[in-house]
Amino acid sequence: MNNNINKLDIEKLQQEIINIKKILLDYRVKQATKQPIKSHEIKKYKKELVRIITIEHQQIIKSNN
């Protein structure tokens, strides 16, 4: 998955960021309404979000140079 993320352009990375934020929002809603959730997946998605944001920033810096 990580290799695929590195090859995405900035627009697709931004779309992935939005998708992961939606997933995390769904988990927060489930937590608030006491629905069963897989808490380890929250951590996984948070790490993935930070990873994608980092790659996005690296690509922005590359394009400015």
PyRosetta script that sets phi, psi and omega in degrees:
from pyrosetta import init, pose_from_sequence

init()
pose = pose_from_sequence("MNNNINKLDIEKLQQEIINIKKILLDYRVKQATKQPIKSHEIKKYKKELVRIITIEHQQIIKSNN")
pose.set_psi(1, -41.4)
pose.set_omega(1, -176.9)
pose.set_phi(2, -62.4)
pose.set_psi(2, -38.5)
pose.set_omega(2, 178.5)
pose.set_phi(3, -64.6)
pose.set_psi(3, -37.0)
pose.set_omega(3, 179.0)
pose.set_phi(4, -66.9)
pose.set_psi(4, -37.3)
pose.set_omega(4, -179.4)
pose.set_phi(5, -66.0)
pose.set_psi(5, -38.6)
pose.set_omega(5, -179.4)
pose.set_phi(6, -62.9)
pose.set_psi(6, -25.8)
pose.set_omega(6, -176.5)
pose.set_phi(7, -89.8)
pose.set_psi(7, -8.1)
pose.set_omega(7, -178.3)
pose.set_phi(8, -75.8)
pose.set_psi(8, 149.8)
pose.set_omega(8, 175.5)
pose.set_phi(9, -83.1)
pose.set_psi(9, 173.8)
pose.set_omega(9, -172.2)
pose.set_phi(10, -61.6)
pose.set_psi(10, -40.0)
pose.set_omega(10, -179.0)
pose.set_phi(11, -63.6)
pose.set_psi(11, -41.7)
pose.set_omega(11, 179.9)
pose.set_phi(12, -70.0)
pose.set_psi(12, -34.5)
pose.set_omega(12, 175.6)
pose.set_phi(13, -63.6)
pose.set_psi(13, -41.9)
pose.set_omega(13, 178.5)
pose.set_phi(14, -63.7)
pose.set_psi(14, -36.7)
pose.set_omega(14, 177.5)
pose.set_phi(15, -66.2)
pose.set_psi(15, -40.1)
pose.set_omega(15, 177.0)
pose.set_phi(16, -63.1)
pose.set_psi(16, -39.9)
pose.set_omega(16, 178.0)
pose.set_phi(17, -60.7)
pose.set_psi(17, -44.6)
pose.set_omega(17, 178.8)
pose.set_phi(18, -62.6)
pose.set_psi(18, -43.2)
pose.set_omega(18, -179.8)
pose.set_phi(19, -61.7)
pose.set_psi(19, -43.7)
pose.set_omega(19, -179.2)
pose.set_phi(20, -68.0)
pose.set_psi(20, -37.8)
pose.set_omega(20, 177.3)
pose.set_phi(21, -63.4)
pose.set_psi(21, -36.4)
pose.set_omega(21, 176.4)
pose.set_phi(22, -65.2)
pose.set_psi(22, -41.7)
pose.set_omega(22, 178.5)
pose.set_phi(23, -62.2)
pose.set_psi(23, -45.1)
pose.set_omega(23, 179.5)
pose.set_phi(24, -64.2)
pose.set_psi(24, -36.2)
pose.set_omega(24, 176.1)
pose.set_phi(25, -62.8)
pose.set_psi(25, -43.3)
pose.set_omega(25, 177.7)
pose.set_phi(26, -59.5)
pose.set_psi(26, -40.9)
pose.set_omega(26, 178.3)
pose.set_phi(27, -64.9)
pose.set_psi(27, -39.8)
pose.set_omega(27, 178.7)
pose.set_phi(28, -64.9)
pose.set_psi(28, -38.8)
pose.set_omega(28, 177.9)
pose.set_phi(29, -65.0)
pose.set_psi(29, -43.5)
pose.set_omega(29, 178.4)
pose.set_phi(30, -62.1)
pose.set_psi(30, -40.4)
pose.set_omega(30, 177.9)
pose.set_phi(31, -62.8)
pose.set_psi(31, -43.5)
pose.set_omega(31, -177.1)
pose.set_phi(32, -67.3)
pose.set_psi(32, -30.8)
pose.set_omega(32, -179.2)
pose.set_phi(33, -96.3)
pose.set_psi(33, 12.6)
pose.set_omega(33, 175.9)
pose.set_phi(34, 61.4)
pose.set_psi(34, 28.1)
pose.set_omega(34, 174.7)
pose.set_phi(35, -82.2)
pose.set_psi(35, 152.5)
pose.set_omega(35, 180.0)
pose.set_phi(36, -67.9)
pose.set_psi(36, 135.1)
pose.set_omega(36, 178.3)
pose.set_phi(37, -135.4)
pose.set_psi(37, 163.6)
pose.set_omega(37, 174.6)
pose.set_phi(38, -100.8)
pose.set_psi(38, 99.6)
pose.set_omega(38, -172.2)
pose.set_phi(39, -63.9)
pose.set_psi(39, -27.3)
pose.set_omega(39, 179.1)
pose.set_phi(40, -67.1)
pose.set_psi(40, -24.8)
pose.set_omega(40, 178.9)
pose.set_phi(41, -72.9)
pose.set_psi(41, -29.8)
pose.set_omega(41, 176.5)
pose.set_phi(42, -61.0)
pose.set_psi(42, -46.8)
pose.set_omega(42, 179.3)
pose.set_phi(43, -62.1)
pose.set_psi(43, -41.1)
pose.set_omega(43, -179.8)
pose.set_phi(44, -62.2)
pose.set_psi(44, -44.8)
pose.set_omega(44, -179.2)
pose.set_phi(45, -69.6)
pose.set_psi(45, -35.0)
pose.set_omega(45, 177.2)
pose.set_phi(46, -63.8)
pose.set_psi(46, -42.6)
pose.set_omega(46, 178.4)
pose.set_phi(47, -65.1)
pose.set_psi(47, -40.8)
pose.set_omega(47, 178.7)
pose.set_phi(48, -63.9)
pose.set_psi(48, -39.5)
pose.set_omega(48, 178.0)
pose.set_phi(49, -60.7)
pose.set_psi(49, -47.7)
pose.set_omega(49, -179.8)
pose.set_phi(50, -64.2)
pose.set_psi(50, -38.9)
pose.set_omega(50, 178.9)
pose.set_phi(51, -61.8)
pose.set_psi(51, -44.7)
pose.set_omega(51, -179.0)
pose.set_phi(52, -67.7)
pose.set_psi(52, -40.9)
pose.set_omega(52, 178.4)
pose.set_phi(53, -62.1)
pose.set_psi(53, -40.0)
pose.set_omega(53, 178.5)
pose.set_phi(54, -62.9)
pose.set_psi(54, -45.3)
pose.set_omega(54, 179.1)
pose.set_phi(55, -63.6)
pose.set_psi(55, -39.5)
pose.set_omega(55, 178.0)
pose.set_phi(56, -60.9)
pose.set_psi(56, -45.4)
pose.set_omega(56, 179.7)
pose.set_phi(57, -64.2)
pose.set_psi(57, -38.6)
pose.set_omega(57, 178.0)
pose.set_phi(58, -62.9)
pose.set_psi(58, -40.9)
pose.set_omega(58, 179.5)
pose.set_phi(59, -68.4)
pose.set_psi(59, -36.6)
pose.set_omega(59, 177.6)
pose.set_phi(60, -64.3)
pose.set_psi(60, -42.9)
pose.set_omega(60, 178.9)
pose.set_phi(61, -63.8)
pose.set_psi(61, -42.6)
pose.set_omega(61, 178.3)
pose.set_phi(62, -60.9)
pose.set_psi(62, -42.5)
pose.set_omega(62, -176.9)
pose.set_phi(63, -70.2)
pose.set_psi(63, -25.1)
pose.set_omega(63, 178.9)
pose.set_phi(64, -80.0)
pose.set_psi(64, -18.8)
pose.set_omega(64, -179.4)
pose.set_phi(65, -88.5)
pose.dump_pdb("model.pdb")
